């Protein structure tokens, strides 16, 4: 399951769907909100991105 990869820390590459388009984001886990089903990633430029867990296709 992908939650195991999230718990390991380090840099991740995530393929996810947003507004019907497949996107890729590389960053580290900043926050995991299971109540709202959101994952917050901080990319290399220190910008926060929120991804819905249901939209995640693959984690590398």
mmCIF file as Biopython writes it, N, C-alpha, C and O atoms, coordinates in Angstrom:
data_model
#
loop_
_atom_site.group_PDB
_atom_site.id
_atom_site.type_symbol
_atom_site.label_atom_id
_atom_site.label_alt_id
_atom_site.label_comp_id
_atom_site.label_asym_id
_atom_site.label_entity_id
_atom_site.label_seq_id
_atom_site.pdbx_PDB_ins_code
_atom_site.Cartn_x
_atom_site.Cartn_y
_atom_site.Cartn_z
_atom_site.occupancy
_atom_site.B_iso_or_equiv
_atom_site.auth_seq_id
_atom_site.auth_asym_id
_atom_site.pdbx_PDB_model_num
ATOM 1   N N  . UNK A ? 1  ? 0.838   -1.184 0.000   1.0 0.0 1  A 1 
ATOM 2   C CA . UNK A ? 1  ? 0.000   0.000  0.000   1.0 0.0 1  A 1 
ATOM 3   C C  . UNK A ? 1  ? 0.877   1.239  0.000   1.0 0.0 1  A 1 
ATOM 4   O O  . UNK A ? 1  ? 1.991   1.213  0.524   1.0 0.0 1  A 1 
ATOM 5   N N  . UNK A ? 2  ? 0.387   2.317  -0.581  1.0 0.0 2  A 1 
ATOM 6   C CA . UNK A ? 2  ? 1.220   3.500  -0.733  1.0 0.0 2  A 1 
ATOM 7   C C  . UNK A ? 2  ? 1.465   4.240  0.573   1.0 0.0 2  A 1 
ATOM 8   O O  . UNK A ? 2  ? 2.396   5.043  0.641   1.0 0.0 2  A 1 
ATOM 9   N N  . UNK A ? 3  ? 0.671   4.005  1.611   1.0 0.0 3  A 1 
ATOM 10  C CA . UNK A ? 3  ? 0.896   4.679  2.889   1.0 0.0 3  A 1 
ATOM 11  C C  . UNK A ? 3  ? 2.222   4.243  3.513   1.0 0.0 3  A 1 
ATOM 12  O O  . UNK A ? 3  ? 2.827   5.016  4.256   1.0 0.0 3  A 1 
ATOM 13  N N  . UNK A ? 4  ? 2.682   3.038  3.233   1.0 0.0 4  A 1 
ATOM 14  C CA . UNK A ? 4  ? 3.974   2.588  3.725   1.0 0.0 4  A 1 
ATOM 15  C C  . UNK A ? 4  ? 5.097   3.422  3.115   1.0 0.0 4  A 1 
ATOM 16  O O  . UNK A ? 4  ? 6.045   3.782  3.812   1.0 0.0 4  A 1 
ATOM 17  N N  . UNK A ? 5  ? 5.005   3.727  1.844   1.0 0.0 5  A 1 
ATOM 18  C CA . UNK A ? 5  ? 6.017   4.556  1.193   1.0 0.0 5  A 1 
ATOM 19  C C  . UNK A ? 5  ? 6.017   5.968  1.758   1.0 0.0 5  A 1 
ATOM 20  O O  . UNK A ? 5  ? 7.078   6.579  1.887   1.0 0.0 5  A 1 
ATOM 21  N N  . UNK A ? 6  ? 4.845   6.496  2.097   1.0 0.0 6  A 1 
ATOM 22  C CA . UNK A ? 6  ? 4.752   7.838  2.655   1.0 0.0 6  A 1 
ATOM 23  C C  . UNK A ? 6  ? 5.418   7.910  4.018   1.0 0.0 6  A 1 
ATOM 24  O O  . UNK A ? 6  ? 6.021   8.926  4.361   1.0 0.0 6  A 1 
ATOM 25  N N  . UNK A ? 7  ? 5.316   6.848  4.793   1.0 0.0 7  A 1 
ATOM 26  C CA . UNK A ? 7  ? 5.873   6.831  6.138   1.0 0.0 7  A 1 
ATOM 27  C C  . UNK A ? 7  ? 7.392   6.711  6.140   1.0 0.0 7  A 1 
ATOM 28  O O  . UNK A ? 7  ? 8.026   7.018  7.149   1.0 0.0 7  A 1 
ATOM 29  N N  . UNK A ? 8  ? 7.984   6.278  5.047   1.0 0.0 8  A 1 
ATOM 30  C CA . UNK A ? 8  ? 9.429   6.093  4.988   1.0 0.0 8  A 1 
ATOM 31  C C  . UNK A ? 8  ? 10.184  7.415  4.940   1.0 0.0 8  A 1 
ATOM 32  O O  . UNK A ? 8  ? 11.354  7.463  5.320   1.0 0.0 8  A 1 
ATOM 33  N N  . UNK A ? 9  ? 9.557   8.466  4.491   1.0 0.0 9  A 1 
ATOM 34  C CA . UNK A ? 9  ? 10.225  9.760  4.381   1.0 0.0 9  A 1 
ATOM 35  C C  . UNK A ? 9  ? 11.081  9.831  3.130   1.0 0.0 9  A 1 
ATOM 36  O O  . UNK A ? 9  ? 11.036  8.930  2.292   1.0 0.0 9  A 1 
ATOM 37  N N  . UNK A ? 10 ? 11.866  10.899 2.997   1.0 0.0 10 A 1 
ATOM 38  C CA . UNK A ? 10 ? 12.693  11.083 1.816   1.0 0.0 10 A 1 
ATOM 39  C C  . UNK A ? 10 ? 11.898  11.652 0.656   1.0 0.0 10 A 1 
ATOM 40  O O  . UNK A ? 10 ? 10.719  11.979 0.797   1.0 0.0 10 A 1 
ATOM 41  N N  . UNK A ? 11 ? 12.551  11.768 -0.491  1.0 0.0 11 A 1 
ATOM 42  C CA . UNK A ? 11 ? 11.902  12.305 -1.681  1.0 0.0 11 A 1 
ATOM 43  C C  . UNK A ? 11 ? 11.057  11.239 -2.367  1.0 0.0 11 A 1 
ATOM 44  O O  . UNK A ? 11 ? 11.470  10.086 -2.497  1.0 0.0 11 A 1 
ATOM 45  N N  . UNK A ? 12 ? 9.882   11.639 -2.797  1.0 0.0 12 A 1 
ATOM 46  C CA . UNK A ? 12 ? 8.954   10.764 -3.504  1.0 0.0 12 A 1 
ATOM 47  C C  . UNK A ? 12 ? 8.578   11.393 -4.836  1.0 0.0 12 A 1 
ATOM 48  O O  . UNK A ? 12 ? 8.559   12.616 -4.975  1.0 0.0 12 A 1 
ATOM 49  N N  . UNK A ? 13 ? 8.286   10.564 -5.792  1.0 0.0 13 A 1 
ATOM 50  C CA . UNK A ? 13 ? 7.689   11.021 -7.043  1.0 0.0 13 A 1 
ATOM 51  C C  . UNK A ? 13 ? 6.293   10.428 -7.101  1.0 0.0 13 A 1 
ATOM 52  O O  . UNK A ? 13 ? 6.120   9.211  -7.047  1.0 0.0 13 A 1 
ATOM 53  N N  . UNK A ? 14 ? 5.294   11.303 -7.213  1.0 0.0 14 A 1 
ATOM 54  C CA . UNK A ? 14 ? 3.901   10.869 -7.175  1.0 0.0 14 A 1 
ATOM 55  C C  . UNK A ? 14 ? 3.218   11.213 -8.485  1.0 0.0 14 A 1 
ATOM 56  O O  . UNK A ? 14 ? 3.258   12.356 -8.940  1.0 0.0 14 A 1 
ATOM 57  N N  . UNK A ? 15 ? 2.590   10.208 -9.086  1.0 0.0 15 A 1 
ATOM 58  C CA . UNK A ? 15 ? 1.725   10.409 -10.246 1.0 0.0 15 A 1 
ATOM 59  C C  . UNK A ? 15 ? 0.306   10.465 -9.715  1.0 0.0 15 A 1 
ATOM 60  O O  . UNK A ? 15 ? -0.126  9.560  -9.000  1.0 0.0 15 A 1 
ATOM 61  N N  . UNK A ? 16 ? -0.429  11.524 -10.059 1.0 0.0 16 A 1 
ATOM 62  C CA . UNK A ? 16 ? -1.782  11.691 -9.525  1.0 0.0 16 A 1 
ATOM 63  C C  . UNK A ? 16 ? -2.660  12.406 -10.542 1.0 0.0 16 A 1 
ATOM 64  O O  . UNK A ? 16 ? -2.182  13.071 -11.460 1.0 0.0 16 A 1 
ATOM 65  N N  . UNK A ? 17 ? -3.963  12.242 -10.341 1.0 0.0 17 A 1 
ATOM 66  C CA . UNK A ? 17 ? -4.943  12.906 -11.192 1.0 0.0 17 A 1 
ATOM 67  C C  . UNK A ? 17 ? -5.456  14.157 -10.495 1.0 0.0 17 A 1 
ATOM 68  O O  . UNK A ? 17 ? -5.812  14.129 -9.316  1.0 0.0 17 A 1 
ATOM 69  N N  . UNK A ? 18 ? -5.488  15.259 -11.246 1.0 0.0 18 A 1 
ATOM 70  C CA . UNK A ? 18 ? -6.070  16.504 -10.750 1.0 0.0 18 A 1 
ATOM 71  C C  . UNK A ? 18 ? -6.839  17.135 -11.899 1.0 0.0 18 A 1 
ATOM 72  O O  . UNK A ? 18 ? -6.274  17.412 -12.956 1.0 0.0 18 A 1 
ATOM 73  N N  . UNK A ? 19 ? -8.126  17.360 -11.689 1.0 0.0 19 A 1 
ATOM 74  C CA . UNK A ? 19 ? -9.017  17.915 -12.709 1.0 0.0 19 A 1 
ATOM 75  C C  . UNK A ? 19 ? -8.989  17.090 -13.998 1.0 0.0 19 A 1 
ATOM 76  O O  . UNK A ? 19 ? -9.055  17.643 -15.096 1.0 0.0 19 A 1 
ATOM 77  N N  . UNK A ? 20 ? -8.892  15.771 -13.859 1.0 0.0 20 A 1 
ATOM 78  C CA . UNK A ? 20 ? -8.923  14.877 -15.013 1.0 0.0 20 A 1 
ATOM 79  C C  . UNK A ? 20 ? -7.606  14.713 -15.743 1.0 0.0 20 A 1 
ATOM 80  O O  . UNK A ? 20 ? -7.531  13.937 -16.695 1.0 0.0 20 A 1 
ATOM 81  N N  . UNK A ? 21 ? -6.561  15.422 -15.326 1.0 0.0 21 A 1 
ATOM 82  C CA . UNK A ? 21 ? -5.263  15.337 -15.986 1.0 0.0 21 A 1 
ATOM 83  C C  . UNK A ? 21 ? -4.263  14.612 -15.080 1.0 0.0 21 A 1 
ATOM 84  O O  . UNK A ? 21 ? -4.258  14.809 -13.865 1.0 0.0 21 A 1 
ATOM 85  N N  . UNK A ? 22 ? -3.425  13.780 -15.681 1.0 0.0 22 A 1 
ATOM 86  C CA . UNK A ? 22 ? -2.394  13.077 -14.938 1.0 0.0 22 A 1 
ATOM 87  C C  . UNK A ? 22 ? -1.200  14.004 -14.753 1.0 0.0 22 A 1 
ATOM 88  O O  . UNK A ? 22 ? -0.678  14.550 -15.725 1.0 0.0 22 A 1 
ATOM 89  N N  . UNK A ? 23 ? -0.766  14.183 -13.506 1.0 0.0 23 A 1 
ATOM 90  C CA . UNK A ? 23 ? 0.358   15.063 -13.199 1.0 0.0 23 A 1 
ATOM 91  C C  . UNK A ? 23 ? 1.382   14.298 -12.390 1.0 0.0 23 A 1 
ATOM 92  O O  . UNK A ? 23 ? 1.068   13.274 -11.783 1.0 0.0 23 A 1 
ATOM 93  N N  . UNK A ? 24 ? 2.616   14.798 -12.381 1.0 0.0 24 A 1 
ATOM 94  C CA . UNK A ? 24 ? 3.704   14.206 -11.624 1.0 0.0 24 A 1 
ATOM 95  C C  . UNK A ? 24 ? 4.320   15.274 -10.739 1.0 0.0 24 A 1 
ATOM 96  O O  . UNK A ? 24 ? 4.539   16.406 -11.170 1.0 0.0 24 A 1 
ATOM 97  N N  . UNK A ? 25 ? 4.598   14.899 -9.493  1.0 0.0 25 A 1 
ATOM 98  C CA . UNK A ? 25 ? 5.180   15.834 -8.539  1.0 0.0 25 A 1 
ATOM 99  C C  . UNK A ? 25 ? 6.254   15.114 -7.743  1.0 0.0 25 A 1 
ATOM 100 O O  . UNK A ? 25 ? 6.059   13.980 -7.306  1.0 0.0 25 A 1 
ATOM 101 N N  . UNK A ? 26 ? 7.391   15.780 -7.556  1.0 0.0 26 A 1 
ATOM 102 C CA . UNK A ? 26 ? 8.487   15.217 -6.774  1.0 0.0 26 A 1 
ATOM 103 C C  . UNK A ? 26 ? 8.670   16.080 -5.541  1.0 0.0 26 A 1 
ATOM 104 O O  . UNK A ? 26 ? 8.787   17.301 -5.644  1.0 0.0 26 A 1 
ATOM 105 N N  . UNK A ? 27 ? 8.694   15.448 -4.365  1.0 0.0 27 A 1 
ATOM 106 C CA . UNK A ? 27 ? 8.866   16.199 -3.136  1.0 0.0 27 A 1 
ATOM 107 C C  . UNK A ? 27 ? 8.873   15.285 -1.928  1.0 0.0 27 A 1 
ATOM 108 O O  . UNK A ? 27 ? 8.885   14.060 -2.056  1.0 0.0 27 A 1 
ATOM 109 N N  . UNK A ? 28 ? 8.866   15.894 -0.755  1.0 0.0 28 A 1 
ATOM 110 C CA . UNK A ? 28 ? 8.846   15.130 0.489   1.0 0.0 28 A 1 
ATOM 111 C C  . UNK A ? 28 ? 7.526   15.381 1.210   1.0 0.0 28 A 1 
ATOM 112 O O  . UNK A ? 28 ? 6.899   16.425 1.036   1.0 0.0 28 A 1 
ATOM 113 N N  . UNK A ? 29 ? 7.117   14.416 2.017   1.0 0.0 29 A 1 
ATOM 114 C CA . UNK A ? 29 ? 5.846   14.503 2.733   1.0 0.0 29 A 1 
ATOM 115 C C  . UNK A ? 29 ? 5.945   15.583 3.799   1.0 0.0 29 A 1 
ATOM 116 O O  . UNK A ? 29 ? 6.854   15.566 4.629   1.0 0.0 29 A 1 
ATOM 117 N N  . UNK A ? 30 ? 5.015   16.513 3.772   1.0 0.0 30 A 1 
ATOM 118 C CA . UNK A ? 30 ? 4.950   17.572 4.770   1.0 0.0 30 A 1 
ATOM 119 C C  . UNK A ? 30 ? 3.869   17.258 5.798   1.0 0.0 30 A 1 
ATOM 120 O O  . UNK A ? 30 ? 4.075   17.427 7.000   1.0 0.0 30 A 1 
ATOM 121 N N  . UNK A ? 31 ? 2.711   16.798 5.315   1.0 0.0 31 A 1 
ATOM 122 C CA . UNK A ? 31 ? 1.598   16.494 6.212   1.0 0.0 31 A 1 
ATOM 123 C C  . UNK A ? 31 ? 0.687   15.474 5.543   1.0 0.0 31 A 1 
ATOM 124 O O  . UNK A ? 31 ? 0.470   15.509 4.332   1.0 0.0 31 A 1 
ATOM 125 N N  . UNK A ? 32 ? 0.160   14.567 6.355   1.0 0.0 32 A 1 
ATOM 126 C CA . UNK A ? 32 ? -0.801  13.582 5.881   1.0 0.0 32 A 1 
ATOM 127 C C  . UNK A ? 32 ? -2.045  13.725 6.733   1.0 0.0 32 A 1 
ATOM 128 O O  . UNK A ? 32 ? -2.022  13.404 7.921   1.0 0.0 32 A 1 
ATOM 129 N N  . UNK A ? 33 ? -3.130  14.204 6.143   1.0 0.0 33 A 1 
ATOM 130 C CA . UNK A ? 33 ? -4.383  14.429 6.848   1.0 0.0 33 A 1 
ATOM 131 C C  . UNK A ? 33 ? -5.363  13.338 6.429   1.0 0.0 33 A 1 
ATOM 132 O O  . UNK A ? 33 ? -5.993  13.423 5.375   1.0 0.0 33 A 1 
ATOM 133 N N  . UNK A ? 34 ? -5.482  12.316 7.268   1.0 0.0 34 A 1 
ATOM 134 C CA . UNK A ? 34 ? -6.358  11.193 6.927   1.0 0.0 34 A 1 
ATOM 135 C C  . UNK A ? 34 ? -7.829  11.552 7.056   1.0 0.0 34 A 1 
ATOM 136 O O  . UNK A ? 34 ? -8.665  10.977 6.360   1.0 0.0 34 A 1 
ATOM 137 N N  . UNK A ? 35 ? -8.158  12.489 7.930   1.0 0.0 35 A 1 
ATOM 138 C CA . UNK A ? 35 ? -9.557  12.891 8.094   1.0 0.0 35 A 1 
ATOM 139 C C  . UNK A ? 35 ? -10.098 13.537 6.818   1.0 0.0 35 A 1 
ATOM 140 O O  . UNK A ? 35 ? -11.212 13.240 6.388   1.0 0.0 35 A 1 
ATOM 141 N N  . UNK A ? 36 ? -9.297  14.425 6.218   1.0 0.0 36 A 1 
ATOM 142 C CA . UNK A ? 36 ? -9.711  15.099 4.987   1.0 0.0 36 A 1 
ATOM 143 C C  . UNK A ? 36 ? -9.183  14.399 3.737   1.0 0.0 36 A 1 
ATOM 144 O O  . UNK A ? 36 ? -9.450  14.846 2.621   1.0 0.0 36 A 1 
ATOM 145 N N  . UNK A ? 37 ? -8.431  13.298 3.912   1.0 0.0 37 A 1 
ATOM 146 C CA . UNK A ? 37 ? -7.885  12.515 2.803   1.0 0.0 37 A 1 
ATOM 147 C C  . UNK A ? 37 ? -6.977  13.355 1.905   1.0 0.0 37 A 1 
ATOM 148 O O  . UNK A ? 37 ? -7.070  13.284 0.680   1.0 0.0 37 A 1 
ATOM 149 N N  . UNK A ? 38 ? -6.095  14.154 2.524   1.0 0.0 38 A 1 
ATOM 150 C CA . UNK A ? 38 ? -5.168  15.004 1.793   1.0 0.0 38 A 1 
ATOM 151 C C  . UNK A ? 38 ? -3.729  14.694 2.163   1.0 0.0 38 A 1 
ATOM 152 O O  . UNK A ? 38 ? -3.415  14.394 3.315   1.0 0.0 38 A 1 
ATOM 153 N N  . UNK A ? 39 ? -2.870  14.773 1.174   1.0 0.0 39 A 1 
ATOM 154 C CA . UNK A ? 39 ? -1.435  14.642 1.361   1.0 0.0 39 A 1 
ATOM 155 C C  . UNK A ? 39 ? -0.802  15.960 0.949   1.0 0.0 39 A 1 
ATOM 156 O O  . UNK A ? 39 ? -1.049  16.451 -0.152  1.0 0.0 39 A 1 
ATOM 157 N N  . UNK A ? 40 ? 0.008   16.533 1.819   1.0 0.0 40 A 1 
ATOM 158 C CA . UNK A ? 40 ? 0.722   17.767 1.487   1.0 0.0 40 A 1 
ATOM 159 C C  . UNK A ? 40 ? 2.183   17.426 1.241   1.0 0.0 40 A 1 
ATOM 160 O O  . UNK A ? 40 ? 2.838   16.802 2.075   1.0 0.0 40 A 1 
ATOM 161 N N  . UNK A ? 41 ? 2.681   17.842 0.088   1.0 0.0 41 A 1 
ATOM 162 C CA . UNK A ? 41 ? 4.081   17.626 -0.287  1.0 0.0 41 A 1 
ATOM 163 C C  . UNK A ? 41 ? 4.780   18.955 -0.413  1.0 0.0 41 A 1 
ATOM 164 O O  . UNK A ? 41 ? 4.188   19.944 -0.845  1.0 0.0 41 A 1 
ATOM 165 N N  . UNK A ? 42 ? 6.049   18.975 -0.033  1.0 0.0 42 A 1 
ATOM 166 C CA . UNK A ? 42 ? 6.886   20.151 -0.208  1.0 0.0 42 A 1 
ATOM 167 C C  . UNK A ? 42 ? 7.898   19.804 -1.298  1.0 0.0 42 A 1 
ATOM 168 O O  . UNK A ? 42 ? 8.685   18.870 -1.143  1.0 0.0 42 A 1 
ATOM 169 N N  . UNK A ? 43 ? 7.877   20.560 -2.406  1.0 0.0 43 A 1 
ATOM 170 C CA . UNK A ? 43 ? 8.779   20.270 -3.521  1.0 0.0 43 A 1 
ATOM 171 C C  . UNK A ? 43 ? 10.165  20.860 -3.266  1.0 0.0 43 A 1 
ATOM 172 O O  . UNK A ? 43 ? 10.429  21.404 -2.194  1.0 0.0 43 A 1 
ATOM 173 N N  . UNK A ? 44 ? 11.051  20.749 -4.267  1.0 0.0 44 A 1 
ATOM 174 C CA . UNK A ? 44 ? 12.432  21.213 -4.128  1.0 0.0 44 A 1 
ATOM 175 C C  . UNK A ? 44 ? 12.522  22.722 -3.905  1.0 0.0 44 A 1 
ATOM 176 O O  . UNK A ? 44 ? 13.499  23.208 -3.335  1.0 0.0 44 A 1 
ATOM 177 N N  . UNK A ? 45 ? 11.513  23.460 -4.349  1.0 0.0 45 A 1 
ATOM 178 C CA . UNK A ? 45 ? 11.492  24.920 -4.195  1.0 0.0 45 A 1 
ATOM 179 C C  . UNK A ? 45 ? 10.769  25.343 -2.920  1.0 0.0 45 A 1 
ATOM 180 O O  . UNK A ? 45 ? 10.470  26.523 -2.737  1.0 0.0 45 A 1 
ATOM 181 N N  . UNK A ? 46 ? 10.486  24.375 -2.032  1.0 0.0 46 A 1 
ATOM 182 C CA . UNK A ? 46 ? 9.814   24.616 -0.758  1.0 0.0 46 A 1 
ATOM 183 C C  . UNK A ? 46 ? 8.367   25.099 -0.917  1.0 0.0 46 A 1 
ATOM 184 O O  . UNK A ? 46 ? 7.841   25.780 -0.036  1.0 0.0 46 A 1 
ATOM 185 N N  . UNK A ? 47 ? 7.727   24.751 -2.029  1.0 0.0 47 A 1 
ATOM 186 C CA . UNK A ? 47 ? 6.324   25.098 -2.276  1.0 0.0 47 A 1 
ATOM 187 C C  . UNK A ? 47 ? 5.465   23.920 -1.837  1.0 0.0 47 A 1 
ATOM 188 O O  . UNK A ? 47 ? 5.769   22.772 -2.161  1.0 0.0 47 A 1 
ATOM 189 N N  . UNK A ? 48 ? 4.383   24.204 -1.094  1.0 0.0 48 A 1 
ATOM 190 C CA . UNK A ? 48 ? 3.477   23.159 -0.634  1.0 0.0 48 A 1 
ATOM 191 C C  . UNK A ? 48 ? 2.414   22.857 -1.684  1.0 0.0 48 A 1 
ATOM 192 O O  . UNK A ? 48 ? 1.835   23.763 -2.284  1.0 0.0 48 A 1 
ATOM 193 N N  . UNK A ? 49 ? 2.170   21.567 -1.891  1.0 0.0 49 A 1 
ATOM 194 C CA . UNK A ? 49 ? 1.146   21.098 -2.813  1.0 0.0 49 A 1 
ATOM 195 C C  . UNK A ? 49 ? 0.255   20.115 -2.076  1.0 0.0 49 A 1 
ATOM 196 O O  . UNK A ? 49 ? 0.752   19.262 -1.340  1.0 0.0 49 A 1 
ATOM 197 N N  . UNK A ? 50 ? -1.055  20.221 -2.262  1.0 0.0 50 A 1 
ATOM 198 C CA . UNK A ? 50 ? -1.999  19.292 -1.654  1.0 0.0 50 A 1 
ATOM 199 C C  . UNK A ? 50 ? -2.551  18.351 -2.713  1.0 0.0 50 A 1 
ATOM 200 O O  . UNK A ? 50 ? -2.948  18.773 -3.799  1.0 0.0 50 A 1 
ATOM 201 N N  . UNK A ? 51 ? -2.567  17.068 -2.375  1.0 0.0 51 A 1 
ATOM 202 C CA . UNK A ? 51 ? -3.041  16.029 -3.290  1.0 0.0 51 A 1 
ATOM 203 C C  . UNK A ? 51 ? -4.075  15.192 -2.555  1.0 0.0 51 A 1 
ATOM 204 O O  . UNK A ? 51 ? -3.855  14.789 -1.413  1.0 0.0 51 A 1 
ATOM 205 N N  . UNK A ? 52 ? -5.199  14.931 -3.205  1.0 0.0 52 A 1 
ATOM 206 C CA . UNK A ? 52 ? -6.209  14.046 -2.623  1.0 0.0 52 A 1 
ATOM 207 C C  . UNK A ? 52 ? -5.708  12.603 -2.732  1.0 0.0 52 A 1 
ATOM 208 O O  . UNK A ? 52 ? -5.198  12.196 -3.777  1.0 0.0 52 A 1 
ATOM 209 N N  . UNK A ? 53 ? -5.853  11.841 -1.664  1.0 0.0 53 A 1 
ATOM 210 C CA . UNK A ? 53 ? -5.374  10.467 -1.669  1.0 0.0 53 A 1 
ATOM 211 C C  . UNK A ? 53 ? -6.064  9.623  -2.731  1.0 0.0 53 A 1 
ATOM 212 O O  . UNK A ? 53 ? -5.453  8.709  -3.286  1.0 0.0 53 A 1 
ATOM 213 N N  . UNK A ? 54 ? -7.311  9.910  -3.018  1.0 0.0 54 A 1 
ATOM 214 C CA . UNK A ? 54 ? -8.038  9.145  -4.029  1.0 0.0 54 A 1 
ATOM 215 C C  . UNK A ? 54 ? -7.512  9.386  -5.442  1.0 0.0 54 A 1 
ATOM 216 O O  . UNK A ? 54 ? -7.747  8.572  -6.335  1.0 0.0 54 A 1 
ATOM 217 N N  . UNK A ? 55 ? -6.804  10.496 -5.652  1.0 0.0 55 A 1 
ATOM 218 C CA . UNK A ? 55 ? -6.272  10.813 -6.968  1.0 0.0 55 A 1 
ATOM 219 C C  . UNK A ? 55 ? -4.898  10.246 -7.251  1.0 0.0 55 A 1 
ATOM 220 O O  . UNK A ? 55 ? -4.411  10.344 -8.377  1.0 0.0 55 A 1 
ATOM 221 N N  . UNK A ? 56 ? -4.258  9.649  -6.243  1.0 0.0 56 A 1 
ATOM 222 C CA . UNK A ? 56 ? -2.906  9.108  -6.424  1.0 0.0 56 A 1 
ATOM 223 C C  . UNK A ? 56 ? -2.966  7.846  -7.248  1.0 0.0 56 A 1 
ATOM 224 O O  . UNK A ? 56 ? -3.711  6.915  -6.937  1.0 0.0 56 A 1 
ATOM 225 N N  . UNK A ? 57 ? -2.165  7.825  -8.314  1.0 0.0 57 A 1 
ATOM 226 C CA . UNK A ? 57 ? -2.097  6.646  -9.173  1.0 0.0 57 A 1 
ATOM 227 C C  . UNK A ? 57 ? -0.912  5.781  -8.786  1.0 0.0 57 A 1 
ATOM 228 O O  . UNK A ? 57 ? -1.043  4.562  -8.676  1.0 0.0 57 A 1 
ATOM 229 N N  . UNK A ? 58 ? 0.260   6.407  -8.576  1.0 0.0 58 A 1 
ATOM 230 C CA . UNK A ? 58 ? 1.463   5.636  -8.297  1.0 0.0 58 A 1 
ATOM 231 C C  . UNK A ? 58 ? 2.452   6.487  -7.522  1.0 0.0 58 A 1 
ATOM 232 O O  . UNK A ? 58 ? 2.511   7.704  -7.696  1.0 0.0 58 A 1 
ATOM 233 N N  . UNK A ? 59 ? 3.229   5.838  -6.664  1.0 0.0 59 A 1 
ATOM 234 C CA . UNK A ? 59 ? 4.296   6.500  -5.918  1.0 0.0 59 A 1 
ATOM 235 C C  . UNK A ? 59 ? 5.588   5.764  -6.225  1.0 0.0 59 A 1 
ATOM 236 O O  . UNK A ? 59 ? 5.664   4.539  -6.120  1.0 0.0 59 A 1 
ATOM 237 N N  . UNK A ? 60 ? 6.598   6.529  -6.604  1.0 0.0 60 A 1 
ATOM 238 C CA . UNK A ? 60 ? 7.924   5.954  -6.911  1.0 0.0 60 A 1 
ATOM 239 C C  . UNK A ? 60 ? 8.875   6.282  -5.792  1.0 0.0 60 A 1 
ATOM 240 O O  . UNK A ? 60 ? 10.044  5.898  -5.842  1.0 0.0 60 A 1 
#
